[in-house]
Amino acid sequence: MATIDFPDDLIQLERSAWKEIQAGALTVDTAQAVHAGVAEYVKAAREAGQEVARYDVEMGLKQIVRHPDAASG
């Protein structure tokens, strides 16, 4: 998977969702916000001519938030 340069707001959305997941309190609003953010990112990337798979964006974002040491190395 290629390295993806995620915007800070999308990373923050995923961090919020991860915190809620860990607390057993993920809300529909938070999940929908992450979903919409990923969809918006993928759409913008494709419009800019980048070949981006939604799956790669979702997994890359989770990697950065949930396993930051592994993502940086």
Short mmCIF file of the C-alpha atoms (twelve columns), coordinates in Angstrom:
data_MODEL
# 
_entry.id   MODEL 
# 
loop_
_atom_site.group_PDB 
_atom_site.id 
_atom_site.type_symbol 
_atom_site.label_atom_id 
_atom_site.label_alt_id 
_atom_site.label_comp_id 
_atom_site.label_asym_id 
_atom_site.label_seq_id 
_atom_site.Cartn_x 
_atom_site.Cartn_y 
_atom_site.Cartn_z 
_atom_site.pdbx_PDB_model_num 
ATOM 1  C CA . MET A 1  0.000   0.000  0.000   1 
ATOM 2  C CA . ALA A 2  1.309   3.435  -0.942  1 
ATOM 3  C CA . THR A 3  1.874   6.072  1.692   1 
ATOM 4  C CA . ILE A 4  -1.097  8.402  1.896   1 
ATOM 5  C CA . ASP A 5  -0.816  11.962 3.145   1 
ATOM 6  C CA . PHE A 6  -3.972  12.334 5.230   1 
ATOM 7  C CA . PRO A 7  -5.342  15.744 6.195   1 
ATOM 8  C CA . ASP A 8  -5.304  16.490 9.926   1 
ATOM 9  C CA . ASP A 9  -9.098  16.775 10.137  1 
ATOM 10 C CA . LEU A 10 -9.547  13.237 8.785   1 
ATOM 11 C CA . ILE A 11 -6.982  11.872 11.235  1 
ATOM 12 C CA . GLN A 12 -8.781  13.654 14.064  1 
ATOM 13 C CA . LEU A 13 -12.118 12.120 13.026  1 
ATOM 14 C CA . GLU A 14 -10.566 8.644  13.119  1 
ATOM 15 C CA . ARG A 15 -8.972  9.371  16.508  1 
ATOM 16 C CA . SER A 16 -12.371 10.367 17.892  1 
ATOM 17 C CA . ALA A 17 -13.928 7.187  16.535  1 
ATOM 18 C CA . TRP A 18 -11.089 5.046  17.946  1 
ATOM 19 C CA . LYS A 19 -11.499 6.592  21.392  1 
ATOM 20 C CA . GLU A 20 -15.232 5.889  21.283  1 
ATOM 21 C CA . ILE A 21 -14.630 2.313  20.104  1 
ATOM 22 C CA . GLN A 22 -12.197 1.701  22.954  1 
ATOM 23 C CA . ALA A 23 -14.746 3.087  25.430  1 
ATOM 24 C CA . GLY A 24 -17.504 0.922  23.925  1 
ATOM 25 C CA . ALA A 25 -19.420 4.058  23.010  1 
ATOM 26 C CA . LEU A 26 -19.055 4.586  19.262  1 
ATOM 27 C CA . THR A 27 -21.912 6.776  18.091  1 
ATOM 28 C CA . VAL A 28 -23.608 6.660  14.722  1 
ATOM 29 C CA . ASP A 29 -22.743 10.329 14.220  1 
ATOM 30 C CA . THR A 30 -19.038 9.683  14.715  1 
ATOM 31 C CA . ALA A 31 -19.043 6.620  12.469  1 
ATOM 32 C CA . GLN A 32 -20.903 8.533  9.755   1 
ATOM 33 C CA . ALA A 33 -18.488 11.462 10.038  1 
ATOM 34 C CA . VAL A 34 -15.495 9.168  9.463   1 
ATOM 35 C CA . HIS A 35 -17.277 7.435  6.584   1 
ATOM 36 C CA . ALA A 36 -18.104 10.774 4.949   1 
ATOM 37 C CA . GLY A 37 -14.568 12.065 5.501   1 
ATOM 38 C CA . VAL A 38 -13.038 9.028  3.849   1 
ATOM 39 C CA . ALA A 39 -15.481 9.244  0.937   1 
ATOM 40 C CA . GLU A 40 -14.698 12.940 0.465   1 
ATOM 41 C CA . TYR A 41 -10.953 12.275 0.584   1 
ATOM 42 C CA . VAL A 42 -11.201 9.474  -1.998  1 
ATOM 43 C CA . LYS A 43 -13.367 11.585 -4.296  1 
ATOM 44 C CA . ALA A 44 -10.968 14.550 -4.132  1 
ATOM 45 C CA . ALA A 45 -7.947  12.307 -4.713  1 
ATOM 46 C CA . ARG A 46 -9.559  10.692 -7.750  1 
ATOM 47 C CA . GLU A 47 -10.560 14.083 -9.145  1 
ATOM 48 C CA . ALA A 48 -6.906  15.091 -8.786  1 
ATOM 49 C CA . GLY A 49 -5.945  12.106 -10.937 1 
ATOM 50 C CA . GLN A 50 -4.722  9.820  -8.165  1 
ATOM 51 C CA . GLU A 51 -5.597  6.141  -8.216  1 
ATOM 52 C CA . VAL A 52 -6.902  5.632  -4.689  1 
ATOM 53 C CA . ALA A 53 -8.800  2.658  -3.339  1 
ATOM 54 C CA . ARG A 54 -11.218 3.395  -0.515  1 
ATOM 55 C CA . TYR A 55 -10.018 0.277  1.303   1 
ATOM 56 C CA . ASP A 56 -6.423  1.539  1.253   1 
ATOM 57 C CA . VAL A 57 -7.521  4.895  2.621   1 
ATOM 58 C CA . GLU A 58 -9.513  3.280  5.438   1 
ATOM 59 C CA . MET A 59 -6.738  0.864  6.375   1 
ATOM 60 C CA . GLY A 60 -4.026  3.512  6.163   1 
ATOM 61 C CA . LEU A 61 -6.016  5.833  8.376   1 
ATOM 62 C CA . LYS A 62 -6.605  3.098  10.954  1 
ATOM 63 C CA . GLN A 63 -2.888  2.216  10.865  1 
ATOM 64 C CA . ILE A 64 -1.865  5.810  11.583  1 
ATOM 65 C CA . VAL A 65 -4.310  6.183  14.459  1 
ATOM 66 C CA . ARG A 66 -4.203  2.726  16.044  1 
ATOM 67 C CA . HIS A 67 -0.562  1.805  15.424  1 
ATOM 68 C CA . PRO A 68 1.363   5.064  14.969  1 
ATOM 69 C CA . ASP A 69 4.785   3.465  15.612  1 
ATOM 70 C CA . ALA A 70 4.283   0.900  12.855  1 
ATOM 71 C CA . ALA A 71 2.894   3.511  10.444  1 
ATOM 72 C CA . SER A 72 5.939   5.735  10.724  1 
ATOM 73 C CA . GLY A 73 8.486   2.990  10.250  1 
# 
